[in-house]
Structure formats: structure tokens, C-alpha cells
Amino acid sequence: MTHITQAQADARHIKRSDYVSCTVAFIDCKKPGSHLKENYSIIGPGVTSSSDQVINLPEAHGFNIGAAAMPNGITNNLHIHFTAEVFMVYRGEWTFRWGTNGENEIVGREGDIVSVPTWLFRGFTNTGPDDGWLFTCLGGDNTGGVIFHPEIIREAAGYGLYISSDNMLIDTSRGDPVPASEDTIQPMADDQVARLRVVAPDQMIKRVVTKDSRDFRPGFIDASLPGCGAHLAPVIGAGLTQNRDHAASITNPHGFSMEWLRLGAGAHVSPFTLDEKMVLIVHKGSLRLVFNDACDVSVTLNPWDTYSIPAGILRRIEAAGDAPVETLVIVSGDHRKRPQFTTEVIAAARDTGWALDAGGFVAPAAVLPPYAMAGE
């Protein structure tokens, strides 16, 4: 796709008001202290086990975007993921626990991002003063679902809840027949639990990028152009940044990259294309996306909105209001991403003394031989 219509662009805008919760997404949904969990599947199904789950945008992206909302004191119980699970704290304070019995803990607050390794029991509790909100990003189109802790599976059976072998919730209180044991996910054996990976607290803390530890620097070739100067702060993997001094804190493969993007009031990122799908989740401020060569299509995003930009589309990113904008940028793939700015932008940057080197990073044009300049 190299052109997008207004109708197509609008269909990829998932407003905060469009998110639809499901309270019966998992096998622990009747456990006291977990019964008020709300699960959201925004892009892709995530790991839900419920046929009642609404998926806003089912289209495959190479990753899934979801969310969890819970009142104070409510817990999502220990479970295992098979692909990357990243928590993006947008409101409140959350205690994340991990280990065989959840014996290790860290706390995440608004603006923090936590990546929990695969094949490790993990859970979390809203320990903030009010309703909290977590966005989640899961690796892969097929996440493989989850396996809950053996004690949770056994307790759920007492409420008439089971998980089928194809990851669907069976609720006998709603009239579902009691399944045969061979047709359900059984509690993990003790010897298998003992073989799970062990992650020490000092290792896990390296997988947390707090609000205060973000490394914002100019991110693109257009930084010196009037009205530009967007800053990026890498979090996971090789993302969009064209700043060679940038380095993500979390580097193991996730199937996607993640960066914070910050724009001052009235600022913009010049038009560029990208070979991969790109998702924005606005944290603060209002953001306008303008598409196509003719700039004839646009959408405005507000805080907590999610937007999916198809690969190959020319896009300009603007701060829409009179306040700075902060948004997460998630792009499919573990490889380095190469935003391709228009020839006009490259030429204008060259006039101000900057160019892209052969590696695609911003460098002083005066020291680069012409054959070493990317994009010209």
C-alpha cells in the first residue's frame, strides 16, 4: 500500500472510547481478588481465552497490543507466556511479581516500561490508590496463550472453570459440559515447574525502563529544520532512531521495537515512509497524522488512543494542540528500522550541514564524501 484513503485511515484509529473490556478472559476470573480484572484486545487477540473478547483490530502486525484495567488491590495471578510480554504503565502503581511462587517483586509507576522474560511465572497487582491502566505488547501474531500456575488451575476447577486444549475458557456454571481431563490444560507438574528459568532481582531491574531513566535525544535527520526536532528515547530493540549515540536498554529479541517519541508544542516529524507496520499509543498531548504525497488524509489522536500505520505509507507526525506530545512507537521486527524521508527533507537537511551516513545515521555533511551519503 502506498496510498491510504480517509475511510481506511479512520478505520485504523482505535480511540480510547473504542476499547471494550472482557471480565471473563482468563481462568482466574472468579477467584476473589481477581474477579474485577478487565482485559482488552486492541490489536490482535493477545492471550485471551474468551470467545466474548472484542478485538478492535484483528489484522496481524507481528505483535499484539492489549491492556489491563484493575481497581486497587486486584491481582492478575501467576502465569507463563511463551512470547515477549511488555507492560507499559499509563496510570497508577503496579507491583509485578515473578518466580515459582511470585517470591520476587518490583514496582512500576506511570511512564515505566517492564519487559518480563518468557517461560517464567509472573503476575501483577494494582497497588496504587485508584483504578490503574496497563497497556501490554506481546510478541508474535500467535502468542500461544498462557499457562497459569498449578494452584490457580486447581482452584479454578472448584469454580467450574477449565481451559480447553485450544485455549478457550470452559465455564460449567454457564452450561458448558464438564470436559474430559485430556481435553483441558492440566496443572504443570512439580518437576516441570522446577525446570523453569530463574531470574534474579538484579537481572529483572535491567529490564525496567523507568520514566526518569529515558534517554531522549534528537532522533531524525530533520532535527535542524524549522518546526522539527523530535526526540526519541529507545526502550526495546533497534527502532527508528537515526541518532548513532542512541542505545536501547533492552536488547534481546521481542519481535518488535519500542521507543518513546516526544514533540514540542507545534513541532512535527517531516514526511517519511517505513517498510514495517508502525503503531502509536499516545501518552500525553494530541497528535495529528497526515498521510500521502498530497497530504489529503489526516487523523487526530488523543491521549491513550492507539493507531496502526500500514507499511509503505508516507506520513507526517505533528503535535496537534498547544502542548507537548509524548507517544510510544512500536514497530514490527527485531531488525534495525530505516525511516525513508523525502528527497526534499534530505536536501534541506544537507543545506543545514547534516546528512545520513552509509549506516543511516545523522552525521556532519562536511566530513562525508558524496558517495557515503545515504538517501541522496
C-alpha positions in Angstrom: 0.0 0.0 0.0 1.4 3.4 -1.0 -1.8 5.5 -0.6 -4.5 5.5 2.0 -8.0 6.9 1.8 -9.7 8.8 4.6 -12.0 5.9 5.3 -9.1 3.5 5.5 -7.2 5.8 7.8 -10.2 6.3 10.1 -10.6 2.5 10.4 -7.1 2.2 11.8 -7.7 4.7 14.6 -8.7 2.9 17.8 -9.9 5.6 20.2 -9.8 5.2 23.9 -13.6 5.1 23.9 -13.5 2.2 21.4 -11.7 -0.2 23.8 -14.1 -3.0 25.1 -13.3 -4.9 28.2 -13.8 -8.5 28.9 -14.1 -9.7 32.5 -14.0 -13.5 31.7 -10.8 -13.6 29.7 -8.9 -16.0 31.9 -9.3 -19.0 34.2 -8.9 -16.9 37.4 -11.9 -14.7 36.6 -13.9 -16.0 39.6 -11.1 -16.0 42.1 -11.8 -13.5 44.9 -9.3 -10.6 44.5 -9.1 -11.2 40.7 -12.8 -11.1 39.7 -12.7 -7.3 38.8 -10.0 -7.6 36.1 -10.7 -6.1 32.8 -8.9 -7.4 29.7 -8.6 -5.6 26.4 -7.5 -6.9 23.0 -6.8 -3.8 20.9 -4.6 -5.1 18.1 -4.8 -8.9 17.8 -6.3 -11.3 20.2 -3.4 -11.3 22.7 -3.8 -14.3 25.1 -7.5 -14.1 25.9 -9.3 -17.4 26.4 -12.8 -16.0 26.0 -15.0 -16.0 22.9 -16.6 -12.9 24.4 -13.4 -10.8 23.9 -13.8 -7.9 21.4 -10.7 -7.4 19.2 -10.6 -3.9 17.8 -8.2 -4.5 15.0 -7.6 -8.3 14.3 -5.1 -7.6 11.5 -1.7 -9.3 12.0 1.1 -7.0 12.9 3.8 -9.4 14.2 2.8 -8.4 17.7 -0.3 -7.9 19.8 -1.4 -4.8 21.7 -3.7 -5.1 24.7 -4.5 -3.6 28.0 -5.4 -4.4 31.6 -7.5 -2.3 33.9 -8.0 -3.2 37.6 -9.1 -1.4 40.8 -6.8 -1.1 43.8 -5.9 -4.5 45.3 -7.0 -6.6 42.3 -4.4 -9.2 41.1 -3.7 -10.9 37.8 -2.4 -14.3 39.0 0.8 -16.1 38.2 1.1 -17.4 34.6 3.6 -18.1 31.9 4.0 -16.5 28.5 5.8 -18.1 25.5 6.5 -14.8 23.7 7.6 -11.4 24.9 5.3 -9.6 27.3 5.9 -5.9 27.9 3.9 -3.8 30.3 3.5 0.0 29.6 2.2 1.8 32.7 -0.1 4.6 31.8 -1.8 5.1 35.1 -1.3 4.1 38.7 1.2 2.0 40.6 1.7 -1.7 40.0 3.5 -4.4 41.8 4.9 -7.0 39.4 6.0 -10.4 40.8 7.7 -13.4 39.4 9.2 -16.7 40.3 7.9 -20.2 41.2 5.6 -18.7 43.7 5.8 -15.0 42.9 8.5 -14.5 45.5 10.2 -11.6 43.7 8.7 -8.1 43.3 9.3 -4.8 41.6 7.1 -1.7 41.3 6.2 0.1 38.1 4.7 3.6 38.0 3.3 5.9 35.3 5.7 6.2 32.4 7.6 3.0 33.3 8.0 0.0 31.0 8.7 -3.5 32.2 9.7 -6.5 29.9 9.3 -9.9 31.6 11.2 -12.8 30.1 9.4 -15.8 28.7 8.9 -19.1 30.4 8.7 -17.6 33.9 5.7 -17.3 36.2 4.6 -13.7 36.5 1.6 -11.8 37.9 0.8 -8.3 38.9 -1.4 -6.3 41.4 -2.7 -2.8 41.3 -1.1 -1.3 44.4 -1.9 2.3 43.5 -4.6 4.4 45.2 -7.2 4.1 42.4 -8.0 2.4 39.1 -4.9 1.6 37.2 -4.2 1.0 33.5 -1.5 -1.0 31.8 -1.0 -1.3 28.0 0.7 -4.6 27.0 2.6 -5.6 24.0 3.1 -9.3 23.2 5.4 -10.8 20.7 4.2 -12.7 17.6 0.9 -13.0 15.9 0.3 -16.3 17.6 1.3 -15.9 21.3 0.5 -19.5 22.3 -1.8 -18.3 25.1 -0.7 -18.7 28.7 -0.3 -21.4 31.3 -1.5 -20.5 34.8 0.2 -21.6 38.0 -0.8 -25.1 39.1 -2.6 -23.8 42.2 -4.7 -21.4 40.1 -5.8 -24.1 37.7 -6.8 -26.4 40.6 -8.7 -23.6 42.4 -10.5 -22.6 39.1 -11.8 -26.2 38.8 -13.6 -25.6 42.1 -15.5 -22.7 40.4 -16.3 -24.9 37.4 -13.7 -23.2 35.1 -11.3 -25.0 32.8 -9.1 -24.1 29.8 -9.6 -26.3 26.8 -6.6 -27.7 24.8 -7.3 -25.0 22.2 -7.1 -22.2 24.8 -10.8 -21.5 25.3 -12.5 -20.9 28.7 -15.0 -23.6 29.7 -17.5 -22.4 32.3 -19.7 -25.2 33.6 -21.8 -22.6 35.5 -23.0 -21.2 32.1 -24.0 -24.7 31.0 -20.8 -25.9 29.4 -20.3 -29.6 29.9 -17.6 -30.8 32.3 -14.7 -31.6 30.0 -12.5 -34.7 30.0 -9.2 -34.1 31.6 -7.4 -34.9 28.4 -9.2 -32.1 26.6 -8.0 -29.4 29.1 -4.8 -27.8 30.1 -3.7 -29.6 33.2 -1.6 -28.2 36.1 2.1 -28.2 35.4 3.9 -31.0 37.2 6.2 -30.0 40.0 9.3 -31.3 38.2 8.5 -29.1 35.2 8.0 -26.1 37.4 11.4 -26.7 39.0 13.0 -26.5 35.5 11.6 -23.0 34.7 14.1 -20.3 34.3 15.3 -18.3 37.3 15.7 -14.5 37.0 17.3 -12.7 40.0 16.0 -9.3 41.0 19.2 -7.6 39.8 18.6 -9.1 36.4 15.0 -8.1 36.2 15.7 -4.5 37.2 17.7 -4.2 34.0 14.5 -5.0 32.1 12.7 -1.9 33.5 13.0 1.5 31.8 11.6 4.0 34.2 10.1 7.4 33.3 13.2 9.0 34.8 15.8 6.9 33.0 14.6 7.5 29.5 17.3 8.8 27.2 15.7 11.4 25.0 17.8 12.8 22.2 17.2 14.2 18.7 16.0 11.3 16.6 15.9 12.2 12.9 17.7 13.8 10.0 15.3 16.7 10.1 16.2 17.8 13.6 17.8 21.1 12.4 14.8 22.1 10.1 12.3 24.7 11.2 9.5 23.3 13.3 11.1 19.9 13.7 13.4 18.5 16.4 11.5 15.4 17.6 13.3 13.5 20.4 13.3 9.7 20.7 14.1 7.5 23.8 14.7 3.9 22.8 13.4 1.2 25.1 13.4 -2.2 23.3 15.5 -3.2 20.3 16.5 -1.5 17.2 13.9 1.1 16.3 13.6 4.2 14.2 16.3 6.4 15.6 18.9 7.9 13.3 21.0 9.0 16.2 24.1 6.9 16.4 24.5 7.6 20.2 21.2 6.0 21.0 21.1 2.5 22.5 18.1 0.6 23.8 18.2 -0.6 27.4 16.5 -3.9 26.5 18.1 -5.7 23.6 17.0 -9.4 23.5 14.6 -10.3 20.6 11.0 -9.4 21.2 9.6 -9.4 17.6 9.2 -5.6 17.8 11.0 -2.4 18.8 9.7 0.2 21.2 10.6 3.9 21.6 9.2 7.0 23.2 8.7 9.9 20.8 8.4 13.4 22.2 7.4 16.5 20.2 7.3 20.1 21.5 4.1 22.1 21.1 3.7 22.9 17.4 6.5 20.7 16.3 6.4 17.9 13.7 8.4 15.0 12.1 8.9 15.5 8.4 7.3 13.1 5.9 8.8 9.6 5.8 7.9 6.1 4.8 8.6 2.9 6.6 8.8 -0.7 5.3 7.2 -2.0 8.5 3.8 -1.5 10.3 4.1 1.1 13.0 1.8 1.5 16.0 1.4 4.7 18.1 -0.1 4.7 21.6 -0.4 8.4 22.7 0.5 9.0 26.4 0.2 12.8 26.6 -1.0 15.6 24.3 -2.8 15.4 21.0 -1.1 14.1 17.8 -2.0 14.6 14.2 -1.0 12.1 11.4 -1.1 13.4 7.9 -0.8 10.9 5.0 0.1 10.6 1.3 2.0 12.8 -1.0 -0.9 15.2 -1.3 -1.3 15.4 2.5 -5.0 14.9 1.8 -5.8 12.5 4.7 -5.4 13.1 8.4 -6.4 11.8 11.8 -6.0 13.3 15.2 -5.1 11.1 18.2 -5.8 11.9 21.8 -4.3 10.5 25.0 -4.5 6.7 25.2 -5.6 6.3 21.6 -3.9 3.6 19.5 -3.1 4.0 15.8 -1.8 1.5 13.3 0.1 2.9 10.2 0.4 0.4 7.3 3.8 -0.2 5.8 4.8 2.0 2.9 2.5 5.0 3.6 4.0 8.5 3.6 3.3 10.0 7.0 3.9 13.3 8.8 3.6 13.3 12.6 2.5 16.6 14.2 1.8 17.9 17.7 -1.8 18.9 17.2 -2.5 21.1 20.2 -0.7 23.8 22.2 1.0 21.2 24.5 3.9 18.8 24.0 3.2 15.3 22.9 4.6 12.1 24.2 3.7 8.8 22.5 5.0 5.2 22.3 6.1 4.0 18.9 6.1 0.2 18.3 7.4 -1.2 15.0 7.3 -4.9 13.9 10.6 -6.9 13.7 13.8 -7.2 15.6 15.9 -5.6 12.8 17.0 -2.0 12.6 14.3 0.2 11.1 15.1 2.6 8.3 12.7 5.6 8.0 12.9 7.0 4.5 12.5 10.7 4.4 11.5 12.5 1.2 14.2 13.8 -1.1 13.1 17.4 -0.2 13.8 16.7 3.5 17.2 15.1 2.8 18.2 18.1 0.6 17.0 20.7 3.2 19.0 18.9 6.0 22.0 18.9 3.7 21.7 22.7 3.3 21.9 23.0 7.1 25.0 20.9 7.3 23.6 17.4 8.1 23.4 14.2 6.1 22.9 10.4 6.7 26.0 8.3 6.6 26.0 4.9 4.9 24.7 3.3 8.1 21.7 5.6 8.1 22.8 7.7 11.0 22.9 11.5 11.1 26.4 12.9 10.6 28.1 16.2 9.6 27.7 16.5 5.9 31.1 18.3 5.6 33.0 15.1 6.6 31.1 12.7 4.4 32.2 12.0 0.8 29.3 12.2 -1.6 29.2 8.5 -2.2 28.8 7.8 1.5 25.7 9.8 2.0 22.5 7.7 2.3 19.3 8.9 0.7 21.0 11.1 -1.9 
